[in-house]
Amino acid sequence: MNVTFIAHSAFLVEWDKFYTLFDYTYEPDYTGALPELSGDKHLLVFSSHSHEDHFDAKVFTLLEKYPDARFFVSRDTRLTERKRQWLNISDAAFARTTVLRPDSILLTDVAGEDLSIRTIKSTDIGNAYLLRCEGKMVYHGGDLNWWDWKSEGEAYCNNMAAHYRAAIEKLAAAVENEATDNAIAPEITAAMAPLDPRLGEGSEGLGIEELMRQIKVQHVFPMHMWKKYEVIDRYLAAHPAQKDAIARITREGESFVI
């Protein structure tokens, strides 16, 4: 498996038989170069929610270059017929689009392999995604995070903590269920999760810390870092036991073979 950090929260994951592209946008502040893809592999495109740093209607134009592409979007994108016309989303692309509500399960297939797609309701809006295929599980958190904004007050922070822990409990249960049903290890091979320096040094790592506490994750790829990659070094300094699991991303376009 190859994981490429494109930019911000956008990742390309290359599986044995297909690709998954998460939260790719064309906005200058959040975009990076999309690697060249093999025409022999199918492309699945995921958008976690409607925020402009995670969703861009231009991703549907990928169908022109990759005619087997399929798209999966969160319900809050609200792609009504009128909105699709305004965003110039073609009927052909929307016909290959699945709208996923939070806390749902979709069983489908890709390149002859069974694919499970589970959504976890975000602590912001939209979905986090857990995918199981080829004997592996991959997680993309979208904006599901422990948003410990101290400026919002103690009640907000306490409520956020409870909601985030509950969401990760749902994710942990989903991992266990997938493992049991498919006779695979109860672990996530690659998890892409927010590590947002805007939260401050006391709060920025809470989300990944709780994820790692509840679930076995082989490789964690921090995201939502606003190009301040030094936040990874701060997290590793505080959690030295996780140094082999946390990918030390230093630039856009960096790839990791796992």
Buried (B, 14 or more C-beta within 10 A) or exposed (E): BBBBBBBBBBBBBBBEBBBBBBBBBEEEEBBBEBBEBEEEBBBBBBBBBBBEBBBBBBBBBBBEEBEBBBBBBBBBBEBEEEEBEEEEBEEEBBEBBEBBEBEEEEEBEBBEBEBBBBBBBBBBBBBBBBBBBBEBBBBBBBBBBBBBEEEEEEEBBEEBBEBBEEBBBBBBBBBEBBBEEBEBBBBBBBBBBBBBBEBEEEBBBBBBBBBBEBBEBBBBBBBBBEEEBEBBEBBBEEBEEBEEBBBEBEEBEBEBEE
